[in-house]
């Protein structure tokens, strides 16, 4: 067995055991090889799994690699597994997350200036879910905390890097599209100024990825009525 095959075989074993995305730089350190070679080995594995139509595929997240199931097999997996109650992120959470994604690094004050409403509880929920992280402090007065998205955000929305975010102008045409029962299933930017967001980072992902809201497992929530403030944090749980 060649050295390349040995490395790729070991990478498969490590990805299976590690569970979380395995960074190419960590693989390079383990084998004492260049990061470029480690990355190329992972990409070759990705192509091999895809060409063979395996039920397990390899997904890249920010130059890290992870095993995942083939999307087409979801119906069979759902039959096998006990359903888990899931709730989508709330409107407020999606709006806030969109601002962070396009304007990062961004302060809480800048987010509130765009949305016109306080976002303390929403931001707290997004941080707890691992979709948003602290990314340093601003040089402005008071040195407020700067926020940015995480690798978990990339995983949930199906992006490899933050550069794949769709151009904000491409999303504008989706804002009037409604789903079943009149629910808008887009990135939910109706209350956000597109001109404000357009100053942030853009990319070239598909509209389908752009409009996909991640579903995050939730514990059973009380059924009784809640206040508007609590409802805003409903997807942050």
Residue frames as a rotation matrix with the C-alpha (Angstrom) as fourth column:
UNK 1
0.577 0.817 0.000 0.00
0.817 -0.577 0.000 0.00
0.000 0.000 -1.000 0.00
UNK 2
-0.143 -0.652 0.744 1.41
0.594 -0.658 -0.463 3.38
0.791 0.376 0.482 -1.02
UNK 3
-0.840 -0.262 -0.475 2.05
0.541 -0.478 -0.692 6.15
-0.045 -0.838 0.543 1.46
UNK 4
-0.811 0.576 0.099 -0.83
-0.511 -0.781 0.360 8.19
0.284 0.242 0.928 0.00
UNK 5
-0.033 0.831 -0.555 -3.27
-0.150 0.545 0.825 5.30
0.988 0.110 0.106 0.42
UNK 6
-0.360 -0.169 -0.917 -2.11
0.810 0.431 -0.398 4.74
0.462 -0.886 -0.018 3.99
UNK 7
-0.991 -0.028 -0.131 -2.72
0.087 -0.878 -0.471 8.39
-0.102 -0.478 0.872 4.83
UNK 8
-0.520 0.852 -0.062 -6.17
-0.665 -0.358 0.656 8.38
0.536 0.383 0.752 3.24
UNK 9
-0.044 0.468 -0.883 -7.08
0.294 0.850 0.436 5.16
0.955 -0.240 -0.176 5.03
UNK 10
-0.613 -0.269 -0.743 -6.00
0.778 -0.042 -0.627 6.65
0.138 -0.962 0.235 8.35
UNK 11
-0.946 0.305 0.106 -7.93
-0.307 -0.952 -0.002 9.85
0.100 -0.035 0.994 7.65
UNK 12
-0.175 0.924 -0.341 -11.11
-0.299 0.280 0.912 7.81
0.938 0.262 0.227 7.17
UNK 13
-0.063 0.099 -0.993 -10.59
0.756 0.654 0.017 6.13
0.652 -0.750 -0.116 10.54
UNK 14
-0.855 -0.336 -0.395 -9.86
0.516 -0.631 -0.580 9.43
-0.054 -0.699 0.713 12.27
UNK 15
-0.753 0.633 0.179 -12.94
-0.490 -0.722 0.488 11.13
0.439 0.280 0.854 10.82
UNK 16
0.010 0.780 -0.626 -15.12
0.085 0.623 0.778 8.26
0.996 -0.060 -0.060 11.97
UNK 17
-0.121 -0.138 -0.983 -13.79
0.932 0.325 -0.160 8.40
0.342 -0.936 0.089 15.53
UNK 18
-0.922 -0.377 -0.091 -13.46
0.385 -0.861 -0.332 12.19
0.047 -0.341 0.939 15.79
UNK 19
-0.089 0.986 -0.139 -17.07
0.937 0.036 -0.346 12.98
-0.337 -0.161 -0.928 14.91
UNK 20
0.569 0.226 -0.791 -16.53
0.120 -0.974 -0.192 16.72
-0.814 0.015 -0.581 14.57
UNK 21
0.970 -0.242 -0.005 -14.96
-0.053 -0.193 -0.980 18.26
0.236 0.951 -0.201 11.43
UNK 22
0.515 -0.857 -0.011 -11.30
0.609 0.356 0.709 17.23
-0.603 -0.372 0.705 11.25
UNK 23
0.784 -0.202 -0.588 -9.08
-0.377 -0.906 -0.191 20.12
-0.494 0.371 -0.786 10.14
UNK 24
0.868 -0.494 -0.038 -6.55
0.192 0.407 -0.893 19.59
0.457 0.768 0.448 7.37
UNK 25
0.206 -0.837 0.508 -3.90
-0.665 -0.500 -0.555 21.33
0.718 -0.223 -0.659 9.48
UNK 26
0.310 -0.048 0.949 -4.40
-0.855 0.422 0.301 18.75
-0.415 -0.905 0.089 12.27
UNK 27
0.957 0.033 0.287 -4.07
0.092 0.906 -0.413 15.93
-0.273 0.422 0.864 9.76
UNK 28
0.633 -0.767 0.104 -0.88
-0.112 -0.224 -0.968 17.52
0.766 0.601 -0.227 8.44
UNK 29
0.118 -0.581 0.805 0.56
-0.957 -0.283 -0.064 17.71
0.265 -0.763 -0.589 11.97
UNK 30
0.617 0.194 0.763 -0.27
-0.517 0.830 0.207 14.06
-0.593 -0.522 0.612 12.67
UNK 31
0.860 -0.244 0.447 1.44
0.458 0.755 -0.469 12.77
-0.223 0.608 0.762 9.52
UNK 32
0.104 -0.846 -0.523 4.14
0.164 -0.504 0.848 15.44
-0.981 -0.174 0.086 9.46
UNK 33
-0.313 -0.121 0.942 3.21
0.941 0.092 0.324 16.48
-0.126 0.988 0.085 5.93
UNK 34
-0.998 -0.026 0.061 2.38
0.039 -0.973 0.229 19.78
0.054 0.231 0.972 4.24
UNK 35
-0.433 0.897 -0.089 -1.12
-0.128 -0.159 -0.979 21.14
-0.892 -0.413 0.184 4.82
UNK 36
-0.142 0.355 -0.924 -1.66
-0.964 -0.262 0.048 21.24
-0.225 0.897 0.379 1.07
UNK 37
-0.738 -0.184 -0.649 -1.03
-0.406 0.890 0.209 17.50
0.539 0.418 -0.731 0.79
UNK 38
-0.892 0.451 -0.020 -3.34
0.257 0.471 -0.844 16.76
-0.372 -0.758 -0.536 3.73
UNK 39
-0.217 0.834 -0.507 -6.06
-0.502 -0.541 -0.675 18.88
-0.837 0.108 0.536 2.15
UNK 40
-0.302 0.044 -0.952 -5.62
-0.938 0.167 0.305 17.16
0.173 0.985 -0.009 -1.23
UNK 41
-0.969 -0.061 -0.241 -5.94
-0.019 0.984 -0.175 13.72
0.248 -0.165 -0.955 0.42
UNK 42
-0.608 0.789 -0.092 -9.23
0.157 0.006 -0.988 14.77
-0.778 -0.615 -0.127 1.99
UNK 43
-0.066 0.576 -0.815 -10.56
-0.808 -0.510 -0.295 16.16
-0.585 0.639 0.499 -1.29
UNK 44
-0.648 -0.219 -0.729 -9.61
-0.651 0.656 0.382 12.93
0.395 0.722 -0.568 -3.06
UNK 45
-0.939 0.342 -0.020 -11.56
0.288 0.755 -0.590 10.96
-0.186 -0.560 -0.807 -0.46
UNK 46
-0.306 0.857 -0.414 -14.55
-0.298 -0.499 -0.814 13.24
-0.904 -0.126 0.408 -0.99
UNK 47
-0.161 0.194 -0.968 -14.49
-0.983 -0.117 0.140 12.55
-0.086 0.974 0.210 -4.73
UNK 48
-0.881 -0.220 -0.418 -14.09
-0.283 0.955 0.094 8.80
0.379 0.201 -0.903 -4.24
UNK 49
-0.758 0.652 0.025 -17.07
0.279 0.358 -0.891 8.59
-0.590 -0.668 -0.453 -1.91
UNK 50
-0.084 0.749 -0.657 -19.16
-0.552 -0.584 -0.595 10.69
-0.829 0.313 0.463 -4.30
UNK 51
-0.400 -0.142 -0.906 -18.20
-0.906 0.211 0.367 8.71
0.139 0.967 -0.213 -7.41
UNK 52
-0.939 -0.014 -0.344 -19.09
0.012 0.997 -0.073 5.42
0.344 -0.073 -0.936 -5.73
UNK 53
-0.134 0.970 0.204 -22.45
-0.381 -0.240 0.893 6.73
0.915 0.042 0.402 -4.54
UNK 54
-0.741 -0.232 -0.631 -21.76
0.421 0.571 -0.704 5.76
0.523 -0.788 -0.325 -0.94
UNK 55
0.391 0.903 -0.176 -24.41
0.660 -0.142 0.738 6.22
0.641 -0.404 -0.652 1.74
UNK 56
0.519 -0.365 -0.773 -21.78
0.582 -0.512 0.632 8.09
-0.626 -0.778 -0.054 3.72
UNK 57
0.569 -0.364 0.738 -20.31
0.557 -0.490 -0.671 11.22
0.606 0.792 -0.076 2.16
UNK 58
-0.217 -0.713 -0.667 -17.59
0.950 -0.312 0.025 13.62
-0.226 -0.628 0.745 3.26
UNK 59
0.750 0.508 0.424 -18.42
0.572 -0.820 -0.029 17.28
0.333 0.264 -0.905 3.75
UNK 60
-0.423 -0.903 0.071 -15.93
0.786 -0.405 -0.467 20.14
0.450 -0.141 0.882 3.91
UNK 61
0.806 0.588 -0.068 -16.46
0.534 -0.674 0.510 22.89
0.254 -0.447 -0.858 6.47
UNK 62
0.869 -0.472 0.151 -13.88
-0.493 -0.852 0.175 25.69
0.046 -0.227 -0.973 6.45
UNK 63
0.087 -0.876 -0.473 -11.01
-0.700 0.284 -0.655 23.40
0.708 0.389 -0.589 5.34
UNK 64
-0.654 -0.151 0.742 -12.07
-0.640 0.632 -0.436 20.71
-0.403 -0.760 -0.510 7.81
UNK 65
-0.471 0.394 -0.789 -13.75
-0.591 0.523 0.614 17.42
0.655 0.756 -0.013 6.87
UNK 66
-0.575 0.409 0.708 -16.53
-0.635 0.322 -0.702 15.33
-0.515 -0.854 0.075 8.38
UNK 67
-0.935 0.352 0.027 -18.53
0.318 0.804 0.503 12.21
0.155 0.479 -0.864 7.60
UNK 68
-0.516 0.855 -0.053 -22.24
-0.627 -0.420 -0.657 12.79
-0.584 -0.306 0.752 7.00
UNK 69
-0.282 0.485 0.828 -25.12
0.439 0.832 -0.338 10.80
-0.853 0.268 -0.447 5.57
UNK 70
-0.934 0.016 0.357 -26.26
0.341 -0.264 0.902 11.18
0.109 0.964 0.241 1.97
UNK 71
-0.751 0.655 -0.082 -29.29
-0.556 -0.695 -0.455 13.55
-0.355 -0.296 0.887 1.90
UNK 72
-0.310 0.658 -0.686 -31.26
-0.747 0.277 0.604 11.20
0.587 0.700 0.406 -0.37
UNK 73
-0.500 0.042 -0.865 -31.26
0.285 0.951 -0.119 8.57
0.818 -0.306 -0.488 2.40
UNK 74
-0.853 0.132 0.505 -33.02
-0.476 -0.594 -0.648 10.81
0.214 -0.793 0.570 4.92
UNK 75
0.138 0.990 -0.018 -36.45
-0.869 0.130 0.477 9.10
0.475 -0.050 0.879 4.60
UNK 76
0.369 -0.049 -0.928 -34.94
0.116 0.993 -0.006 5.73
0.922 -0.106 0.372 5.57
UNK 77
-0.728 -0.672 -0.138 -33.00
0.276 -0.103 -0.956 7.22
0.628 -0.734 0.260 8.47
UNK 78
-0.566 0.591 0.575 -36.16
-0.768 -0.632 -0.106 8.89
0.301 -0.501 0.811 9.75
UNK 79
0.459 0.746 -0.482 -37.95
-0.510 0.666 0.545 5.53
0.727 -0.005 0.686 9.75
UNK 80
0.037 -0.557 -0.830 -35.15
0.468 0.743 -0.478 4.03
0.883 -0.371 0.288 11.81
UNK 81
-0.855 -0.509 -0.099 -34.70
0.351 -0.427 -0.833 6.83
0.382 -0.747 0.544 14.33
UNK 82
-0.010 0.818 -0.575 -37.16
0.973 -0.126 -0.195 8.11
-0.232 -0.562 -0.794 16.90
UNK 83
0.241 0.121 0.963 -38.32
0.582 -0.812 -0.044 11.53
0.777 0.571 -0.266 15.71
UNK 84
-0.511 -0.448 -0.733 -36.79
0.841 -0.435 -0.320 14.43
-0.176 -0.781 0.599 17.60
UNK 85
0.631 0.767 -0.118 -38.94
0.735 -0.640 -0.224 17.48
-0.248 0.055 -0.967 18.19
UNK 86
-0.545 -0.820 0.175 -37.43
0.829 -0.495 0.260 20.38
-0.126 0.287 0.950 16.26
UNK 87
0.649 0.681 -0.337 -38.27
0.577 -0.731 -0.365 24.04
-0.495 0.042 -0.868 16.01
UNK 88
0.255 -0.542 0.801 -36.94
0.794 -0.356 -0.494 26.50
0.552 0.761 0.339 13.50
UNK 89
-0.736 -0.523 -0.431 -35.09
0.663 -0.684 -0.303 29.60
-0.137 -0.509 0.850 14.56
UNK 90
0.224 0.865 -0.450 -37.48
0.691 -0.466 -0.552 32.45
-0.687 -0.187 -0.702 15.25
UNK 91
0.727 0.134 0.674 -37.96
0.614 -0.567 -0.549 35.39
0.309 0.813 -0.494 12.88
UNK 92
0.922 -0.360 0.144 -35.94
-0.387 -0.840 0.379 37.65
-0.015 -0.405 -0.914 15.16
UNK 93
0.380 -0.810 0.446 -33.13
-0.035 0.469 0.883 35.10
-0.924 -0.351 0.150 15.46
UNK 94
0.294 -0.232 0.927 -32.92
0.898 0.399 -0.185 34.68
-0.327 0.887 0.325 11.67
UNK 95
0.884 0.059 0.463 -32.87
0.254 -0.893 -0.372 38.44
0.392 0.446 -0.805 11.10
UNK 96
0.766 -0.620 0.168 -30.12
-0.524 -0.450 0.723 38.91
-0.373 -0.642 -0.670 13.67
UNK 97
0.272 -0.666 0.695 -28.12
0.307 0.744 0.593 35.97
-0.912 0.052 0.407 12.32
UNK 98
0.584 -0.005 0.812 -28.35
0.810 -0.056 -0.584 37.39
0.049 0.998 -0.029 8.79
UNK 99
0.932 -0.248 0.265 -26.95
-0.241 -0.969 -0.059 40.73
0.271 -0.009 -0.962 9.96
UNK 100
0.507 -0.781 0.363 -24.07
-0.400 0.160 0.902 39.02
-0.763 -0.603 -0.232 11.78
UNK 101
0.354 -0.350 0.867 -23.29
0.636 0.770 0.051 36.87
-0.686 0.534 0.495 8.73
UNK 102
0.554 -0.049 0.831 -23.15
0.772 -0.342 -0.535 39.76
0.311 0.938 -0.151 6.27
UNK 103
0.762 -0.209 0.612 -21.67
-0.219 -0.974 -0.061 42.49
0.609 -0.088 -0.788 8.48
UNK 104
0.910 -0.380 -0.163 -19.24
0.326 0.415 0.849 40.51
-0.255 -0.826 0.502 10.64
UNK 105
-0.579 0.048 -0.814 -17.40
0.792 0.269 -0.548 41.42
0.192 -0.962 -0.194 12.69
UNK 106
-0.215 0.640 0.738 -20.29
0.041 -0.749 0.662 43.48
0.976 0.172 0.135 14.06
UNK 107
-0.988 -0.109 0.108 -21.23
-0.092 -0.141 -0.986 44.88
0.123 -0.984 0.129 17.47
UNK 108
-0.469 0.864 -0.186 -24.54
0.863 0.403 -0.304 44.38
-0.187 -0.303 -0.934 19.21
UNK 109
-0.187 0.366 -0.912 -25.18
0.142 -0.908 -0.394 48.12
-0.972 -0.204 0.118 18.93
UNK 110
-0.770 -0.133 -0.624 -24.78
-0.565 -0.313 0.764 48.01
-0.297 0.940 0.166 15.15
UNK 111
-0.861 0.505 -0.061 -27.22
0.435 0.793 0.426 45.09
0.263 0.340 -0.903 14.94
UNK 112
-0.230 0.802 -0.551 -29.76
0.810 -0.156 -0.565 46.97
-0.540 -0.576 -0.614 17.05
UNK 113
-0.446 0.020 -0.895 -29.34
-0.262 -0.959 0.110 50.08
-0.856 0.284 0.433 14.89
UNK 114
-0.926 0.090 -0.367 -30.28
-0.341 0.216 0.915 48.05
0.162 0.972 -0.170 11.79
UNK 115
-0.624 0.707 -0.332 -33.17
0.628 0.707 0.325 46.13
0.465 -0.006 -0.885 13.38
UNK 116
-0.401 0.464 0.790 -34.43
-0.376 -0.870 0.320 49.03
0.835 -0.169 0.523 15.50
UNK 117
0.763 0.624 0.170 -34.90
-0.441 0.311 0.842 46.80
0.472 -0.717 0.512 18.54
UNK 118
0.063 -0.758 0.649 -32.77
-0.970 0.108 0.220 45.41
-0.236 -0.643 -0.729 21.36
UNK 119
0.523 0.081 -0.849 -31.27
-0.535 0.806 -0.253 42.00
0.663 0.587 0.465 20.65
UNK 120
-0.227 -0.683 0.694 -29.68
-0.971 0.109 -0.211 40.91
0.068 -0.722 -0.688 23.95
UNK 121
0.120 0.353 0.928 -31.75
-0.537 0.809 -0.239 37.75
-0.835 -0.469 0.287 24.39
UNK 122
0.960 0.225 -0.164 -31.61
-0.248 0.422 -0.872 36.85
-0.127 0.878 0.461 20.72
UNK 123
0.298 -0.934 -0.195 -27.82
-0.704 -0.077 -0.706 37.16
0.644 0.348 -0.681 20.63
UNK 124
-0.259 -0.355 0.898 -27.53
-0.913 0.395 -0.107 35.14
-0.317 -0.847 -0.426 23.83
UNK 125
0.554 0.571 0.605 -29.57
-0.331 0.819 -0.469 32.37
-0.764 0.060 0.643 22.23
UNK 126
0.909 -0.246 -0.337 -27.53
-0.301 0.173 -0.938 32.37
0.289 0.954 0.084 19.03
UNK 127
-0.073 -0.970 0.230 -24.30
-0.904 -0.033 -0.427 32.16
0.422 -0.240 -0.875 21.03
UNK 128
-0.087 0.107 0.990 -25.68
-0.738 0.661 -0.136 29.26
-0.670 -0.742 0.022 23.10
UNK 129
0.844 0.460 0.275 -26.60
-0.145 0.690 -0.709 27.42
-0.516 0.559 0.649 19.91
UNK 130
0.001 -0.950 0.311 -23.05
0.366 0.290 0.884 27.87
-0.931 0.113 0.348 18.65
UNK 131
0.495 0.247 0.833 -24.12
0.867 -0.075 -0.493 29.81
-0.059 0.966 -0.251 15.56
UNK 132
0.685 -0.262 0.679 -22.51
-0.047 -0.947 -0.318 33.09
0.727 0.186 -0.661 16.70
UNK 133
0.354 -0.653 -0.669 -19.28
0.928 0.336 0.162 33.71
0.119 -0.678 0.725 18.60
UNK 134
0.827 -0.226 -0.514 -17.36
0.001 -0.915 0.403 36.61
-0.562 -0.334 -0.757 20.10
UNK 135
0.605 -0.586 0.538 -14.74
0.768 0.251 -0.590 37.77
0.211 0.770 0.602 17.60
UNK 136
-0.524 -0.851 0.022 -12.80
0.789 -0.495 -0.363 40.36
0.320 -0.173 0.932 19.59
UNK 137
0.179 0.537 -0.824 -13.56
0.742 -0.624 -0.246 43.94
-0.646 -0.568 -0.510 20.57
UNK 138
0.621 0.137 0.772 -14.13
0.682 -0.580 -0.446 47.09
0.387 0.803 -0.454 18.56
UNK 139
-0.508 -0.856 -0.094 -11.70
0.830 -0.458 -0.318 50.02
0.229 -0.240 0.943 18.75
UNK 140
-0.092 0.559 0.824 -14.61
0.127 -0.814 0.567 52.42
0.988 0.157 0.004 19.28
UNK 141
-0.468 -0.058 0.882 -15.55
-0.740 -0.521 -0.427 54.04
0.484 -0.852 0.200 22.59
UNK 142
0.293 0.564 0.772 -16.25
-0.913 0.405 0.051 51.44
-0.284 -0.720 0.633 25.25
UNK 143
-0.687 -0.643 -0.339 -14.64
-0.725 0.644 0.245 48.70
0.061 0.414 -0.908 23.14
UNK 144
0.299 0.886 0.353 -17.89
-0.846 0.418 -0.331 46.74
-0.441 -0.199 0.875 22.60
UNK 145
-0.275 -0.345 0.897 -17.74
-0.055 0.937 0.344 43.03
-0.960 0.045 -0.277 21.75
UNK 146
-0.313 0.110 -0.943 -17.59
-0.945 -0.131 0.298 42.10
-0.091 0.985 0.145 18.08
UNK 147
0.114 0.442 0.890 -19.57
-0.299 0.869 -0.394 39.08
-0.948 -0.221 0.231 16.87
UNK 148
-0.424 -0.223 -0.878 -19.13
-0.905 0.117 0.408 36.71
0.012 0.968 -0.251 13.94
UNK 149
0.686 0.691 -0.225 -20.51
-0.702 0.711 0.044 33.39
0.190 0.128 0.973 12.72
UNK 150
0.005 -0.630 0.777 -19.06
-0.704 0.550 0.450 29.97
-0.710 -0.549 -0.440 13.56
UNK 151
-0.875 -0.316 -0.367 -18.24
-0.481 0.657 0.580 26.74
0.058 0.684 -0.727 11.77
UNK 152
-0.672 0.706 0.225 -21.52
0.446 0.628 -0.638 25.40
-0.591 -0.328 -0.737 13.19
UNK 153
0.128 0.676 -0.726 -23.29
-0.337 -0.659 -0.673 28.15
-0.933 0.330 0.144 11.23
UNK 154
-0.404 -0.357 -0.842 -21.56
-0.906 0.030 0.422 26.94
-0.125 0.934 -0.336 8.05
UNK 155
-0.996 0.011 0.085 -22.59
0.014 0.999 0.032 23.35
-0.085 0.033 -0.996 8.78
UNK 156
-0.378 0.926 -0.017 -26.22
0.339 0.121 -0.933 24.20
-0.862 -0.358 -0.359 9.50
UNK 157
0.392 0.554 -0.735 -26.62
-0.405 -0.613 -0.678 26.27
-0.826 0.563 -0.016 6.33
UNK 158
0.700 -0.073 0.710 -24.58
0.491 0.771 -0.406 23.98
-0.518 0.633 0.575 4.07
UNK 159
0.881 -0.468 -0.071 -21.69
-0.408 -0.675 -0.615 26.37
0.240 0.571 -0.785 3.28
UNK 160
0.515 -0.800 -0.308 -18.03
0.743 0.596 -0.306 25.39
0.428 -0.071 0.901 3.04
UNK 161
-0.653 -0.692 -0.307 -16.77
0.757 -0.594 -0.271 28.92
0.005 -0.409 0.912 3.77
UNK 162
-0.060 0.623 -0.780 -18.32
0.479 -0.667 -0.570 32.27
-0.876 -0.408 -0.259 4.64
UNK 163
-0.737 -0.287 -0.611 -17.44
-0.344 -0.619 0.706 33.45
-0.581 0.731 0.358 1.11
UNK 164
-0.885 0.434 0.168 -20.25
0.421 0.593 0.686 31.23
0.198 0.678 -0.707 -0.20
UNK 165
-0.321 0.800 -0.506 -22.91
0.420 -0.359 -0.834 33.49
-0.849 -0.480 -0.221 1.31
UNK 166
0.036 0.399 0.916 -25.23
0.999 -0.047 -0.019 34.62
0.035 0.916 -0.400 -1.51
UNK 167
-0.885 -0.265 0.384 -25.07
0.310 -0.949 0.059 38.19
0.349 0.171 0.922 -2.71
UNK 168
-0.668 0.640 -0.380 -27.64
0.311 -0.224 -0.924 40.12
-0.676 -0.735 -0.050 -0.67
UNK 169
-0.487 0.489 -0.724 -29.11
-0.765 -0.639 0.083 41.54
-0.421 0.594 0.685 -3.87
UNK 170
-0.755 0.205 -0.623 -29.93
-0.290 0.748 0.597 37.99
0.588 0.632 -0.505 -5.01
UNK 171
-0.795 0.450 -0.407 -32.02
0.605 0.535 -0.589 37.47
-0.048 -0.715 -0.698 -1.89
UNK 172
-0.812 0.467 -0.349 -34.09
-0.329 -0.861 -0.387 40.62
-0.482 -0.199 0.853 -2.38
UNK 173
-0.513 0.629 -0.584 -36.26
-0.731 0.036 0.681 38.91
0.450 0.776 0.442 -4.99
UNK 174
-0.585 0.250 -0.772 -37.12
0.307 0.949 0.074 36.11
0.751 -0.193 -0.632 -2.58
UNK 175
-0.997 0.076 -0.004 -38.57
-0.024 -0.358 -0.933 38.32
-0.072 -0.931 0.359 0.14
UNK 176
-0.365 0.924 -0.114 -42.05
-0.920 -0.377 -0.107 38.32
-0.142 0.066 0.988 -1.36
UNK 177
-0.339 0.209 -0.917 -42.16
-0.388 0.857 0.338 34.53
0.857 0.471 -0.209 -1.86
UNK 178
-0.068 0.406 0.911 -44.44
-0.993 0.064 -0.103 32.78
-0.100 -0.911 0.399 0.61
UNK 179
-0.927 -0.253 -0.278 -44.50
-0.265 0.964 0.006 29.15
0.267 0.079 -0.961 1.62
UNK 180
-0.394 0.810 -0.434 -47.39
0.570 0.586 0.575 26.98
0.721 -0.021 -0.693 2.88
UNK 181
0.339 0.691 -0.638 -50.02
0.935 -0.174 0.308 28.83
0.102 -0.702 -0.705 4.89
UNK 182
0.839 0.069 0.540 -48.52
0.174 -0.974 -0.145 32.18
0.516 0.215 -0.829 3.99
UNK 183
0.765 -0.617 -0.186 -45.30
0.165 -0.092 0.982 31.60
-0.623 -0.782 0.031 5.89
UNK 184
0.747 -0.606 -0.275 -42.19
-0.583 -0.396 -0.709 33.16
0.321 0.690 -0.649 4.39
UNK 185
0.897 -0.419 0.142 -39.40
0.295 0.805 0.514 30.57
-0.330 -0.419 0.846 4.36
UNK 186
0.577 -0.729 0.368 -36.61
0.205 -0.307 -0.929 32.85
0.790 0.612 -0.028 3.14
UNK 187
-0.415 -0.810 -0.415 -33.73
0.699 0.008 -0.715 34.21
0.582 -0.587 0.563 5.18
UNK 188
0.449 0.781 -0.434 -36.38
0.877 -0.294 0.379 36.53
0.168 -0.551 -0.817 6.60
UNK 189
-0.661 -0.727 -0.184 -34.96
0.738 -0.674 0.012 39.95
-0.133 -0.127 0.983 5.91
UNK 190
0.118 0.801 0.587 -38.27
0.846 -0.390 0.363 41.77
0.520 0.453 -0.724 5.52
UNK 191
0.926 0.307 -0.220 -37.57
0.377 -0.718 0.586 44.11
0.022 -0.625 -0.780 8.42
UNK 192
0.178 -0.948 -0.265 -33.89
0.537 -0.132 0.833 44.59
-0.825 -0.291 0.485 7.60
UNK 193
0.660 -0.015 -0.751 -32.54
-0.483 -0.774 -0.409 47.31
-0.576 0.632 -0.518 5.33
UNK 194
0.790 -0.366 0.492 -31.01
0.574 0.722 -0.386 45.59
-0.214 0.587 0.781 2.29
UNK 195
0.678 -0.565 0.469 -28.88
-0.057 -0.677 -0.734 48.67
0.733 0.471 -0.491 1.67
UNK 196
0.533 -0.472 0.703 -27.41
-0.842 -0.216 0.494 48.32
-0.081 -0.855 -0.513 5.16
UNK 197
0.607 -0.249 0.755 -26.62
-0.078 0.926 0.368 44.64
-0.791 -0.283 0.543 4.64
UNK 198
0.952 -0.188 0.241 -25.24
0.278 0.206 -0.938 45.11
0.127 0.960 0.249 1.14
UNK 199
0.558 -0.788 0.262 -22.15
-0.743 -0.614 -0.265 46.70
0.370 -0.047 -0.928 2.67
UNK 200
0.370 -0.385 0.846 -21.22
-0.613 0.583 0.533 43.31
-0.698 -0.716 -0.020 4.19
UNK 201
-0.700 -0.705 0.110 -19.60
-0.440 0.548 0.712 40.23
-0.562 0.450 -0.694 2.72
UNK 202
0.465 0.823 -0.326 -21.17
-0.799 0.232 -0.555 38.47
-0.382 0.518 0.765 -0.26
UNK 203
-0.549 -0.628 0.552 -20.69
-0.313 0.767 0.560 35.16
-0.775 0.134 -0.617 -2.03
UNK 204
-0.479 0.303 -0.824 -22.23
-0.864 0.007 0.504 32.85
0.158 0.953 0.259 -4.61
UNK 205
-0.886 0.214 0.412 -24.29
0.031 0.912 -0.408 30.12
-0.463 -0.349 -0.815 -2.96
UNK 206
-0.721 0.670 0.174 -27.58
0.403 0.202 0.893 28.97
0.563 0.714 -0.415 -4.40
UNK 207
-0.383 0.676 0.629 -30.90
-0.678 -0.668 0.306 30.52
0.627 -0.310 0.714 -3.49
UNK 208
0.497 0.585 -0.641 -31.98
-0.027 0.748 0.663 27.18
0.867 -0.312 0.388 -2.06
UNK 209
-0.184 -0.648 -0.739 -29.08
0.835 0.294 -0.466 27.25
0.519 -0.702 0.487 0.45
UNK 210
-0.860 -0.198 0.471 -29.72
0.017 -0.932 -0.362 30.89
0.511 -0.303 0.804 1.19
UNK 211
-0.145 0.915 0.376 -33.32
-0.722 -0.357 0.593 30.28
0.677 -0.185 0.713 2.08
UNK 212
0.193 0.214 -0.957 -32.74
0.243 0.935 0.258 27.19
0.951 -0.282 0.129 4.22
UNK 213
0.236 -0.057 0.970 -33.25
-0.842 -0.510 0.175 27.79
0.485 -0.858 -0.169 7.94
UNK 214
-0.670 -0.556 -0.492 -31.44
-0.258 0.796 -0.548 25.33
0.696 -0.240 -0.677 10.20
UNK 215
0.582 0.813 -0.013 -33.53
-0.323 0.245 0.914 23.16
0.746 -0.528 0.405 12.44
UNK 216
-0.555 -0.790 0.260 -32.10
-0.499 0.065 -0.864 22.81
0.666 -0.609 -0.430 15.92
UNK 217
-0.212 0.497 -0.841 -33.27
0.556 0.770 0.315 20.12
0.804 -0.401 -0.440 18.37
UNK 218
-0.389 0.181 0.903 -35.26
-0.613 -0.783 -0.107 21.59
0.688 -0.596 0.415 21.22
UNK 219
-0.964 0.210 -0.165 -36.48
0.260 0.589 -0.765 20.35
-0.064 -0.780 -0.622 24.56
UNK 220
-0.167 0.981 0.102 -40.23
0.911 0.114 0.395 20.22
0.376 0.159 -0.913 25.02
UNK 221
-0.934 -0.124 0.336 -41.51
0.045 -0.971 -0.235 23.77
0.355 -0.204 0.912 25.32
UNK 222
-0.616 0.763 -0.194 -44.54
0.304 0.003 -0.953 24.84
-0.726 -0.646 -0.234 27.39
UNK 223
-0.483 0.522 0.703 -47.67
0.855 0.108 0.508 25.19
0.189 0.846 -0.499 25.35
UNK 224
0.335 0.697 -0.634 -49.06
0.807 -0.560 -0.189 28.16
-0.487 -0.448 -0.750 27.26
UNK 225
0.795 0.031 0.606 -49.05
0.421 -0.747 -0.515 31.66
0.437 0.664 -0.607 25.78
UNK 226
-0.004 -0.860 -0.510 -45.84
0.951 -0.160 0.264 33.62
-0.308 -0.484 0.819 26.17
UNK 227
0.470 0.114 -0.875 -44.92
0.103 -0.992 -0.074 37.27
-0.877 -0.056 -0.478 25.98
UNK 228
0.992 -0.107 -0.074 -43.66
-0.096 -0.222 -0.970 38.87
0.087 0.969 -0.231 22.75
UNK 229
0.293 -0.947 0.134 -40.16
-0.955 -0.296 -0.003 39.08
0.042 -0.127 -0.991 24.23
UNK 230
-0.110 -0.306 0.946 -40.16
-0.451 0.863 0.227 35.35
-0.886 -0.401 -0.233 25.09
UNK 231
0.766 0.449 0.461 -41.59
0.205 0.509 -0.836 34.49
-0.610 0.734 0.297 21.69
UNK 232
0.763 -0.551 -0.337 -38.70
-0.630 -0.522 -0.575 36.38
0.141 0.651 -0.746 20.10
UNK 233
-0.244 -0.921 0.303 -36.28
-0.964 0.265 0.031 34.04
-0.109 -0.284 -0.953 21.88
UNK 234
0.610 0.632 0.478 -38.30
-0.616 0.758 -0.215 30.93
-0.498 -0.163 0.852 21.07
UNK 235
0.924 -0.281 -0.260 -35.76
-0.027 0.631 -0.776 29.67
0.382 0.723 0.575 18.53
UNK 236
0.166 -0.935 0.313 -32.81
-0.703 -0.335 -0.628 30.35
0.692 -0.116 -0.713 20.82
UNK 237
0.814 0.559 0.158 -33.76
-0.458 0.451 0.766 27.88
0.357 -0.696 0.623 23.53
